[in-house]
Amino acid sequence: METILITGGTGYIGSHAAVCFLEAGYQIVLLDNLSNSHAAVLQRIATLTGQSPPFYRGNIADAPLLDEIFNHHKITGIAHFAGLKAVAESVQQPLRYYQNNVAGSATLCAAMQKHGCKKLIFSSSATVYGAPGAVAYTEDMPLAPVNPYGRTKRMVEDILRDLCAADSDWRVALLRYFNPVGAHPSGLIGEAPQAVPNNLMPYIAAVAVGTLPVLHIFGNDYPTADGTGVRDYIHVQDLVAGHLAAYAALDKHPGCTAYNLGTGKGASVLEVVAAFVKAAHREIPYQFQPRRPGDLAEYYAAVDFTREKLGWQAQFDLQKMVEDHWNWQKNNPKGYL
Ligand SMILES: NC(=O)c1ccc[n+]([C@@H]2O[C@H](COP(=O)([O-])OP(=O)(O)OC[C@H]3O[C@@H](n4cnc5c(N)ncnc54)[C@H](O)[C@@H]3O)[C@@H](O)[C@H]2O)c1
Protein backbone atom coordinates (compact mmCIF):
# COMPACT_ATOMS: atom_id res chain seq x y z
CA MET A 1 0.00 0.00 0.00
CA GLU A 2 1.42 3.34 -1.05
CA THR A 3 1.11 6.41 1.16
CA ILE A 4 1.34 9.74 -0.60
CA LEU A 5 2.10 13.02 1.13
CA ILE A 6 0.04 15.72 -0.57
CA THR A 7 1.56 19.15 0.02
CA GLY A 8 -0.90 21.98 -0.55
CA GLY A 9 -3.52 19.32 0.12
CA THR A 10 -6.26 21.70 1.30
CA GLY A 11 -5.88 23.95 -1.77
CA TYR A 12 -8.00 23.94 -4.89
CA ILE A 13 -6.21 21.25 -6.89
CA GLY A 14 -4.69 19.45 -3.89
CA SER A 15 -8.13 18.82 -2.34
CA HIS A 16 -9.44 17.32 -5.60
CA ALA A 17 -6.29 15.20 -5.82
CA ALA A 18 -6.85 14.05 -2.23
CA VAL A 19 -10.31 12.74 -3.12
CA CYS A 20 -9.04 11.18 -6.36
CA PHE A 21 -6.10 9.37 -4.69
CA LEU A 22 -8.27 8.14 -1.80
CA GLU A 23 -10.87 6.81 -4.25
CA ALA A 24 -8.09 5.04 -6.16
CA GLY A 25 -7.10 3.19 -2.98
CA TYR A 26 -4.02 5.16 -1.91
CA GLN A 27 -3.44 6.25 1.65
CA ILE A 28 -2.70 9.93 1.91
CA VAL A 29 -1.32 12.45 4.39
CA LEU A 30 -2.05 16.15 3.90
CA LEU A 31 0.30 19.05 4.62
CA ASP A 32 -0.72 22.68 4.17
CA ASN A 33 -0.01 25.93 5.99
CA LEU A 34 -3.51 27.24 5.09
CA SER A 35 -1.97 30.40 3.62
CA ASN A 36 -4.46 30.16 0.75
CA SER A 37 -7.01 27.57 1.86
CA HIS A 38 -9.45 26.64 4.62
CA ALA A 39 -9.36 23.73 7.06
CA ALA A 40 -13.10 23.33 6.36
CA VAL A 41 -12.18 21.46 3.18
CA LEU A 42 -11.07 18.52 5.36
CA GLN A 43 -14.65 17.80 6.41
CA ARG A 44 -15.74 17.94 2.76
CA ILE A 45 -13.03 15.42 1.81
CA ALA A 46 -14.30 13.16 4.61
CA THR A 47 -17.90 13.52 3.41
CA LEU A 48 -16.92 12.62 -0.14
CA THR A 49 -14.66 9.68 0.66
CA GLY A 50 -15.71 8.42 4.10
CA GLN A 51 -12.08 8.83 5.17
CA SER A 52 -10.30 11.44 7.28
CA PRO A 53 -6.66 11.44 6.26
CA PRO A 54 -4.09 12.83 8.71
CA PHE A 55 -3.62 16.59 8.27
CA TYR A 56 -0.55 18.57 9.30
CA ARG A 57 -0.89 22.34 9.40
CA GLY A 58 2.58 23.58 8.55
CA ASN A 59 5.11 24.75 6.04
CA ILE A 60 7.01 22.69 3.47
CA ALA A 61 10.06 24.68 4.59
CA ASP A 62 9.79 23.35 8.15
CA ALA A 63 12.41 20.55 8.18
CA PRO A 64 11.63 19.29 11.73
CA LEU A 65 7.94 19.01 10.82
CA LEU A 66 8.84 17.07 7.68
CA ASP A 67 10.98 14.72 9.81
CA GLU A 68 8.00 14.20 12.09
CA ILE A 69 5.73 13.36 9.15
CA PHE A 70 8.25 10.94 7.61
CA ASN A 71 8.83 9.33 11.00
CA HIS A 72 5.11 8.80 11.66
CA HIS A 73 4.04 7.62 8.21
CA LYS A 74 5.63 5.35 5.63
CA ILE A 75 5.51 7.96 2.90
CA THR A 76 6.24 6.32 -0.45
CA GLY A 77 5.81 9.37 -2.67
CA ILE A 78 4.90 13.04 -2.76
CA ALA A 79 2.33 14.98 -4.74
CA HIS A 80 3.73 18.49 -4.40
CA PHE A 81 1.07 21.18 -4.88
CA ALA A 82 2.12 23.64 -2.16
CA GLY A 83 3.07 26.99 -3.61
CA LEU A 84 2.05 30.59 -4.15
CA LYS A 85 0.48 31.06 -7.56
CA ALA A 86 -0.50 34.67 -8.31
CA VAL A 87 1.57 36.02 -11.20
CA ALA A 88 0.98 39.73 -10.46
CA GLU A 89 1.80 39.25 -6.77
CA SER A 90 5.01 37.45 -7.74
CA VAL A 91 6.10 40.53 -9.69
CA GLN A 92 5.53 42.71 -6.59
CA GLN A 93 6.93 40.27 -4.02
CA PRO A 94 9.53 38.18 -5.85
CA LEU A 95 11.50 37.19 -2.73
CA ARG A 96 8.40 35.82 -1.06
CA TYR A 97 7.79 33.66 -4.13
CA TYR A 98 11.38 32.43 -4.41
CA GLN A 99 11.50 31.68 -0.69
CA ASN A 100 8.16 29.92 -0.52
CA ASN A 101 8.17 28.05 -3.81
CA VAL A 102 11.87 27.41 -4.50
CA ALA A 103 13.51 27.28 -1.06
CA GLY A 104 10.46 25.45 0.31
CA SER A 105 10.65 22.83 -2.43
CA ALA A 106 14.39 22.38 -1.86
CA THR A 107 13.74 21.73 1.85
CA LEU A 108 11.04 19.22 0.94
CA CYS A 109 13.42 17.40 -1.45
CA ALA A 110 16.14 17.33 1.22
CA ALA A 111 13.71 15.70 3.64
CA MET A 112 12.71 13.19 0.98
CA GLN A 113 16.34 12.32 0.33
CA LYS A 114 17.05 12.00 4.04
CA HIS A 115 14.14 9.59 4.51
CA GLY A 116 14.76 7.61 1.32
CA CYS A 117 11.57 8.72 -0.44
CA LYS A 118 12.39 9.54 -4.07
CA LYS A 119 9.10 9.61 -5.97
CA LEU A 120 7.47 12.93 -6.66
CA ILE A 121 4.92 14.53 -8.95
CA PHE A 122 5.23 18.30 -9.15
CA SER A 123 2.69 21.01 -9.98
CA SER A 124 4.48 22.92 -12.68
CA SER A 125 2.78 25.27 -15.09
CA ALA A 126 2.53 26.24 -18.74
CA THR A 127 4.05 29.56 -17.61
CA VAL A 128 7.48 27.86 -17.76
CA TYR A 129 7.30 28.13 -21.56
CA GLY A 130 7.09 31.93 -21.53
CA ALA A 131 6.18 33.29 -24.95
CA PRO A 132 7.70 30.75 -27.33
CA GLY A 133 6.01 32.08 -30.48
CA ALA A 134 4.19 28.80 -31.17
CA VAL A 135 0.53 28.22 -30.34
CA ALA A 136 0.64 24.51 -29.42
CA TYR A 137 3.26 24.08 -26.69
CA THR A 138 5.30 20.86 -26.73
CA GLU A 139 7.24 19.59 -23.74
CA ASP A 140 10.59 19.85 -25.53
CA MET A 141 10.32 23.60 -26.14
CA PRO A 142 12.94 25.80 -24.47
CA LEU A 143 11.79 27.19 -21.13
CA ALA A 144 11.77 30.98 -20.87
CA PRO A 145 9.28 32.11 -18.22
CA VAL A 146 8.56 35.84 -18.23
CA ASN A 147 7.62 36.48 -14.58
CA PRO A 148 8.91 35.50 -11.12
CA TYR A 149 6.11 32.96 -10.56
CA GLY A 150 6.99 31.14 -13.78
CA ARG A 151 10.68 31.31 -12.89
CA THR A 152 9.99 29.67 -9.51
CA LYS A 153 8.38 26.79 -11.41
CA ARG A 154 11.33 26.48 -13.79
CA MET A 155 13.80 26.61 -10.88
CA VAL A 156 12.01 23.81 -9.05
CA GLU A 157 11.95 21.84 -12.31
CA ASP A 158 15.74 22.42 -12.54
CA ILE A 159 16.27 21.20 -8.96
CA LEU A 160 14.28 18.06 -9.71
CA ARG A 161 16.08 17.41 -13.01
CA ASP A 162 19.43 17.80 -11.22
CA LEU A 163 18.38 15.43 -8.44
CA CYS A 164 17.40 12.79 -10.99
CA ALA A 165 20.68 13.28 -12.85
CA ALA A 166 22.68 12.85 -9.63
CA ASP A 167 20.80 9.81 -8.31
CA SER A 168 19.06 7.32 -10.58
CA ASP A 169 16.70 6.25 -7.76
CA TRP A 170 14.71 9.48 -8.13
CA ARG A 171 11.54 9.35 -10.23
CA VAL A 172 9.84 12.64 -10.97
CA ALA A 173 6.97 13.84 -13.14
CA LEU A 174 6.86 17.56 -13.92
CA LEU A 175 3.19 18.27 -14.62
CA ARG A 176 2.73 21.45 -16.61
CA TYR A 177 -0.86 22.56 -16.11
CA PHE A 178 -2.62 24.77 -18.60
CA ASN A 179 -5.75 26.45 -17.11
CA PRO A 180 -7.42 24.31 -14.42
CA VAL A 181 -11.09 25.17 -13.85
CA GLY A 182 -14.29 23.52 -12.68
CA ALA A 183 -14.99 21.68 -9.46
CA HIS A 184 -15.92 18.29 -8.10
CA PRO A 185 -19.35 17.38 -9.55
CA SER A 186 -20.78 17.09 -6.01
CA GLY A 187 -20.31 20.85 -5.55
CA LEU A 188 -18.70 20.14 -2.17
CA ILE A 189 -15.15 21.20 -3.06
CA GLY A 190 -13.95 23.83 -5.49
CA GLU A 191 -11.77 26.89 -5.94
CA ALA A 192 -12.22 29.42 -3.13
CA PRO A 193 -10.00 32.42 -3.82
CA GLN A 194 -9.21 34.38 -0.65
CA ALA A 195 -9.04 37.75 -2.44
CA VAL A 196 -10.27 39.14 -5.77
CA PRO A 197 -9.79 36.22 -8.17
CA ASN A 198 -6.84 36.36 -10.56
CA ASN A 199 -8.17 33.84 -13.04
CA LEU A 200 -11.00 34.12 -15.52
CA MET A 201 -13.35 31.36 -14.35
CA PRO A 202 -13.56 32.30 -10.64
CA TYR A 203 -13.89 35.94 -11.71
CA ILE A 204 -16.85 35.15 -13.98
CA ALA A 205 -18.34 33.02 -11.20
CA ALA A 206 -18.03 35.94 -8.75
CA VAL A 207 -19.79 38.23 -11.26
CA ALA A 208 -22.52 35.60 -11.72
CA VAL A 209 -23.26 35.49 -7.97
CA GLY A 210 -23.04 39.27 -7.71
CA THR A 211 -19.91 39.49 -5.53
CA LEU A 212 -18.21 41.45 -8.33
CA PRO A 213 -20.14 43.85 -10.57
CA VAL A 214 -18.60 43.34 -14.00
CA LEU A 215 -16.09 41.19 -15.88
CA HIS A 216 -13.20 43.08 -17.46
CA ILE A 217 -12.02 41.44 -20.65
CA PHE A 218 -8.50 42.55 -21.50
CA GLY A 219 -8.20 42.86 -25.27
CA ASN A 220 -10.77 42.28 -28.01
CA ASP A 221 -8.39 42.92 -30.91
CA TYR A 222 -6.22 39.80 -30.76
CA PRO A 223 -5.77 37.80 -33.98
CA THR A 224 -8.25 35.14 -32.76
CA ALA A 225 -11.71 34.23 -34.09
CA ASP A 226 -13.57 36.70 -31.85
CA GLY A 227 -10.64 38.95 -30.88
CA THR A 228 -10.39 37.76 -27.25
CA GLY A 229 -7.56 35.67 -25.78
CA VAL A 230 -7.63 31.89 -26.20
CA ARG A 231 -6.49 29.48 -23.49
CA ASP A 232 -6.57 25.74 -22.85
CA TYR A 233 -9.00 25.19 -19.96
CA ILE A 234 -8.93 21.79 -18.29
CA HIS A 235 -11.44 20.35 -15.82
CA VAL A 236 -9.84 19.91 -12.41
CA GLN A 237 -11.22 16.35 -12.30
CA ASP A 238 -9.37 15.55 -15.55
CA LEU A 239 -6.28 17.25 -14.17
CA VAL A 240 -6.16 15.15 -11.01
CA ALA A 241 -6.85 11.98 -13.04
CA GLY A 242 -3.69 12.98 -14.96
CA HIS A 243 -1.82 13.06 -11.62
CA LEU A 244 -3.00 9.56 -10.81
CA ALA A 245 -1.73 8.35 -14.20
CA ALA A 246 1.57 10.20 -13.78
CA TYR A 247 2.12 8.83 -10.28
CA ALA A 248 1.39 5.27 -11.39
CA ALA A 249 3.79 5.68 -14.33
CA LEU A 250 6.72 6.67 -12.09
CA ASP A 251 7.46 2.98 -11.57
CA LYS A 252 7.85 2.51 -15.33
CA HIS A 253 9.69 5.74 -16.08
CA PRO A 254 12.79 6.45 -13.99
CA GLY A 255 14.33 9.91 -14.11
CA CYS A 256 12.57 13.18 -14.65
CA THR A 257 9.85 13.61 -17.30
CA ALA A 258 7.75 16.66 -18.15
CA TYR A 259 4.12 16.23 -19.22
CA ASN A 260 1.62 18.80 -20.41
CA LEU A 261 -1.77 18.52 -18.73
CA GLY A 262 -4.26 20.28 -20.98
CA THR A 263 -7.03 19.37 -23.39
CA GLY A 264 -5.15 20.37 -26.55
CA LYS A 265 -7.99 22.76 -27.44
CA GLY A 266 -8.36 26.47 -26.83
CA ALA A 267 -11.42 28.47 -25.84
CA SER A 268 -11.74 32.25 -26.08
CA VAL A 269 -12.85 34.48 -23.21
CA LEU A 270 -16.14 35.14 -24.99
CA GLU A 271 -16.71 31.39 -25.47
CA VAL A 272 -16.17 30.85 -21.74
CA VAL A 273 -18.61 33.67 -20.95
CA ALA A 274 -21.22 32.19 -23.32
CA ALA A 275 -20.83 28.74 -21.75
CA PHE A 276 -21.27 30.30 -18.30
CA VAL A 277 -24.41 32.20 -19.33
CA LYS A 278 -25.86 28.90 -20.62
CA ALA A 279 -24.98 27.02 -17.42
CA ALA A 280 -26.05 29.70 -14.93
CA HIS A 281 -29.07 31.09 -16.83
CA ARG A 282 -28.01 34.60 -15.99
CA GLU A 283 -26.24 37.41 -17.78
CA ILE A 284 -22.57 38.13 -17.16
CA PRO A 285 -22.02 41.88 -17.68
CA TYR A 286 -18.62 42.54 -19.24
CA GLN A 287 -16.53 45.45 -20.47
CA PHE A 288 -13.61 45.37 -22.87
CA GLN A 289 -10.38 46.89 -21.59
CA PRO A 290 -7.04 47.39 -23.34
CA ARG A 291 -4.73 44.38 -23.65
CA ARG A 292 -2.55 43.71 -20.60
CA PRO A 293 1.20 43.83 -21.21
CA GLY A 294 2.63 40.33 -21.47
CA ASP A 295 -0.65 38.57 -22.29
CA LEU A 296 -0.54 36.26 -25.29
CA ALA A 297 -3.25 35.94 -27.96
CA GLU A 298 -3.54 32.18 -27.96
CA TYR A 299 -1.90 29.02 -26.68
CA TYR A 300 -2.80 25.48 -25.78
CA ALA A 301 -1.13 22.22 -24.88
CA ALA A 302 0.26 19.71 -27.34
CA VAL A 303 -1.06 16.55 -25.71
CA ASP A 304 0.39 13.69 -27.82
CA PHE A 305 3.35 12.97 -25.54
CA THR A 306 1.23 12.78 -22.38
CA ARG A 307 -1.37 10.59 -24.09
CA GLU A 308 1.30 8.18 -25.38
CA LYS A 309 3.33 7.95 -22.18
CA LEU A 310 0.58 8.07 -19.55
CA GLY A 311 -2.40 6.70 -21.49
CA TRP A 312 -4.35 9.68 -20.16
CA GLN A 313 -6.32 12.36 -21.91
CA ALA A 314 -8.86 14.92 -20.81
CA GLN A 315 -12.51 13.85 -21.04
CA PHE A 316 -14.61 16.87 -20.15
CA ASP A 317 -15.58 19.72 -22.46
CA LEU A 318 -15.90 23.41 -21.69
CA GLN A 319 -19.64 23.20 -20.93
CA LYS A 320 -19.07 20.52 -18.26
CA MET A 321 -16.20 22.56 -16.75
CA VAL A 322 -18.43 25.61 -16.49
CA GLU A 323 -21.45 23.66 -15.17
CA ASP A 324 -19.39 22.10 -12.37
CA HIS A 325 -17.74 25.40 -11.56
CA TRP A 326 -21.14 27.08 -11.35
CA ASN A 327 -22.60 24.24 -9.27
CA TRP A 328 -19.81 24.76 -6.71
CA GLN A 329 -20.07 28.55 -6.77
CA LYS A 330 -23.85 28.77 -6.41
CA ASN A 331 -23.85 26.31 -3.50
CA ASN A 332 -20.88 28.02 -1.83
CA PRO A 333 -21.02 31.71 -2.80
CA LYS A 334 -18.50 32.54 -0.06
CA GLY A 335 -16.32 29.50 -0.62
CA TYR A 336 -15.71 27.57 2.61
CA LEU A 337 -16.73 30.46 4.89
N1 LIG B 1 -4.66 26.89 -10.42
C1 LIG B 1 -3.91 27.16 -11.48
O1 LIG B 1 -4.33 27.88 -12.38
C2 LIG B 1 -2.53 26.57 -11.60
C3 LIG B 1 -1.92 26.51 -12.87
C4 LIG B 1 -0.64 25.98 -12.96
C5 LIG B 1 0.02 25.52 -11.83
N2 LIG B 1 -0.60 25.60 -10.62
C6 LIG B 1 0.13 25.14 -9.43
O2 LIG B 1 -0.60 24.09 -8.83
C7 LIG B 1 -0.40 24.13 -7.41
C8 LIG B 1 -1.74 24.12 -6.71
O3 LIG B 1 -2.48 25.24 -7.18
P1 LIG B 1 -3.93 25.59 -6.65
O4 LIG B 1 -4.65 26.26 -7.74
O5 LIG B 1 -4.51 24.43 -5.98
O6 LIG B 1 -3.55 26.72 -5.58
P2 LIG B 1 -4.04 26.89 -4.06
O7 LIG B 1 -3.49 28.19 -3.60
O8 LIG B 1 -5.49 26.66 -3.95
O9 LIG B 1 -3.28 25.67 -3.35
C9 LIG B 1 -1.95 25.76 -2.94
C10 LIG B 1 -1.93 25.35 -1.48
O10 LIG B 1 -0.58 25.38 -1.01
C11 LIG B 1 -0.59 25.94 0.30
N3 LIG B 1 0.77 26.46 0.50
C12 LIG B 1 1.38 27.48 -0.14
N4 LIG B 1 2.64 27.62 0.30
C13 LIG B 1 2.84 26.66 1.25
C14 LIG B 1 3.92 26.29 2.05
N5 LIG B 1 5.09 26.94 2.00
N6 LIG B 1 3.78 25.24 2.90
C15 LIG B 1 2.61 24.57 2.98
N7 LIG B 1 1.53 24.89 2.23
C16 LIG B 1 1.65 25.92 1.37
C17 LIG B 1 -1.69 26.97 0.31
O11 LIG B 1 -2.21 27.23 1.60
C18 LIG B 1 -2.73 26.30 -0.59
O12 LIG B 1 -3.65 25.53 0.18
C19 LIG B 1 0.43 25.37 -7.12
O13 LIG B 1 1.78 24.99 -6.97
C20 LIG B 1 0.25 26.21 -8.37
O14 LIG B 1 1.36 27.03 -8.62
C21 LIG B 1 -1.86 26.09 -10.47
The ligand as an ORCA input file, in Angstrom:
! r2SCAN-3c Opt
* xyz 0 1
  N      -4.656     26.885    -10.422
  C      -3.909     27.161    -11.479
  O      -4.333     27.877    -12.383
  C      -2.530     26.566    -11.602
  C      -1.920     26.513    -12.866
  C      -0.639     25.976    -12.960
  C       0.018     25.515    -11.832
  N      -0.595     25.597    -10.616
  C       0.126     25.135     -9.435
  O      -0.601     24.094     -8.829
  C      -0.400     24.132     -7.414
  C      -1.745     24.123     -6.711
  O      -2.480     25.243     -7.179
  P      -3.934     25.593     -6.648
  O      -4.649     26.264     -7.744
  O      -4.511     24.432     -5.978
  O      -3.552     26.717     -5.583
  P      -4.038     26.894     -4.059
  O      -3.495     28.188     -3.603
  O      -5.490     26.656     -3.952
  O      -3.281     25.672     -3.350
  C      -1.947     25.760     -2.939
  C      -1.934     25.351     -1.480
  O      -0.582     25.383     -1.014
  C      -0.593     25.939      0.297
  N       0.768     26.462      0.496
  C       1.378     27.480     -0.141
  N       2.636     27.622      0.299
  C       2.835     26.658      1.245
  C       3.917     26.285      2.052
  N       5.086     26.944      2.004
  N       3.784     25.240      2.898
  C       2.608     24.566      2.980
  N       1.529     24.887      2.234
  C       1.648     25.918      1.369
  C      -1.693     26.969      0.308
  O      -2.213     27.233      1.596
  C      -2.735     26.299     -0.594
  O      -3.654     25.527      0.177
  C       0.431     25.375     -7.115
  O       1.781     24.988     -6.971
  C       0.251     26.207     -8.374
  O       1.356     27.033     -8.619
  C      -1.863     26.092    -10.475
*
